[in-house]
Amino acid sequence: MSNTLEAIQLLEITLKNLLSNYEFLIKENEILLQNNSKLQNQLLEKEQNLVNQKKEYDMLKIAKTIEGSSTDTKDTKLKINALIREIDKCIFQLQE
């Protein structure tokens, strides 16, 4: 009879430990999910910032070339031609 009581007590202790561990893991998982979400948002902000910086760099590069800088003149001319073609396409589509 005492073996049965000891087994039940041991089972209760084990069950309490498992429940405690389970609750701890649930809380830890919530914290990790929140941290992951925060880091993903930061990553998106950084990627958007990088895209904006690249656009600004390209605009500055074009402006510098237009000023008369001899570097990247060919690239600027190609970019201007591409923009003109794009504008022409838009005008053509509006006329249809």
C-alpha positions as CSV (number, residue, x, y, z in Angstrom):
1,M,0.0,0.0,0.0
2,S,2.8,2.4,0.8
3,N,4.4,1.6,-2.6
4,T,1.2,2.7,-4.2
5,L,1.1,6.0,-2.2
6,E,4.7,6.7,-3.0
7,A,4.1,6.0,-6.7
8,I,1.1,8.4,-6.6
9,Q,3.1,11.1,-4.8
10,L,6.0,10.7,-7.2
11,L,3.5,10.9,-10.1
12,E,2.0,14.1,-8.6
13,I,5.5,15.7,-8.2
14,T,6.4,14.7,-11.7
15,L,3.1,16.1,-13.1
16,K,3.6,19.4,-11.2
17,N,7.1,19.7,-12.6
18,L,5.9,19.0,-16.1
19,L,3.1,21.6,-15.7
20,S,5.6,24.2,-14.4
21,N,8.0,23.5,-17.3
22,Y,5.1,23.8,-19.7
23,E,4.0,27.2,-18.4
24,F,7.6,28.4,-18.4
25,L,8.0,27.3,-22.0
26,I,4.8,29.0,-23.1
27,K,5.9,32.3,-21.6
28,E,9.4,31.9,-23.1
29,N,7.8,31.1,-26.5
30,E,5.7,34.3,-26.3
31,I,8.7,36.4,-25.5
32,L,10.7,34.9,-28.3
33,L,7.8,35.5,-30.8
34,Q,7.5,39.1,-29.7
35,N,11.3,39.5,-30.1
36,N,11.2,37.9,-33.5
37,S,8.4,40.2,-34.6
38,K,10.3,43.2,-33.4
39,L,13.4,42.1,-35.2
40,Q,11.5,41.5,-38.4
41,N,10.1,45.0,-38.2
42,Q,13.5,46.5,-37.7
43,L,14.8,44.5,-40.7
44,L,12.0,45.8,-42.9
45,E,12.8,49.4,-41.7
46,K,16.5,48.9,-42.5
47,E,15.7,47.4,-45.9
48,Q,13.4,50.4,-46.7
49,N,16.1,52.8,-45.5
50,L,18.6,51.1,-47.8
51,V,16.3,51.4,-50.8
52,N,15.8,55.0,-50.1
53,Q,19.5,55.6,-49.7
54,K,20.2,53.9,-53.0
55,K,17.6,56.1,-54.7
56,E,19.1,59.2,-53.2
57,Y,22.5,58.0,-54.3
58,D,21.3,57.5,-57.8
59,M,19.7,60.9,-57.9
60,L,22.9,62.6,-56.6
61,K,24.9,60.7,-59.1
62,I,22.7,61.9,-61.9
63,A,22.7,65.5,-60.6
64,K,26.5,65.4,-60.3
65,T,26.7,64.2,-63.9
66,I,24.4,66.9,-65.1
67,E,26.5,69.5,-63.4
68,G,29.3,68.7,-65.8
69,S,31.2,66.0,-64.0
70,S,33.0,63.9,-66.5
71,T,32.4,60.6,-64.6
72,D,29.4,58.5,-65.2
73,T,28.3,60.7,-68.2
74,K,27.4,57.7,-70.3
75,D,25.4,56.1,-67.5
76,T,23.5,59.4,-67.0
77,K,22.7,59.7,-70.7
78,L,21.5,56.1,-70.7
79,K,19.3,56.7,-67.7
80,I,17.9,59.9,-69.2
81,N,17.1,58.0,-72.4
82,A,15.4,55.2,-70.4
83,L,13.3,57.8,-68.6
84,I,12.3,59.5,-71.8
85,R,11.3,56.1,-73.3
86,E,9.3,55.4,-70.2
87,I,7.6,58.8,-70.5
88,D,6.8,58.1,-74.1
89,K,5.3,54.8,-73.3
90,C,3.1,56.4,-70.7
91,I,2.0,59.1,-73.1
92,F,1.2,56.5,-75.8
93,Q,-0.9,54.5,-73.3
94,L,-2.8,57.6,-72.3
95,Q,-3.6,58.4,-75.9
96,E,-5.1,55.0,-76.5
